[in-house]
Amino acid sequence: MNITVNEKVTNFVDKKEVLKYASVQFNSGQFPNSLNGNLQVTSSDGITVTATEDEIIAAAKKRIQALIAETPAKTTEV
């Protein structure tokens, strides 16, 4: 899976810089069995304003895997 961190967006809350979100882009697989998209990783995913690119990628990967696991694939019987 390829994951690219595009940007980190922060806000100031009570005079302290906090992470609003990190924007990532991802793609995996090869056509016709491929998946791609964009995702916002937030502090609820366990990252902070000081998170490294690798930490953001790890959190994004967990989030993507959880989203995929939520909806089981439909199969057709032949």
Secondary structure as GFF3:
##gff-version 3
##sequence-region A 1 78
A	DSSP	beta_strand	2	13	.	.	.	ID=ss1
A	DSSP	beta_strand	16	30	.	.	.	ID=ss2
A	DSSP	beta_strand	33	41	.	.	.	ID=ss3
A	DSSP	three_ten_helix	43	45	.	.	.	ID=ss4
A	DSSP	alpha_helix	53	70	.	.	.	ID=ss5
###
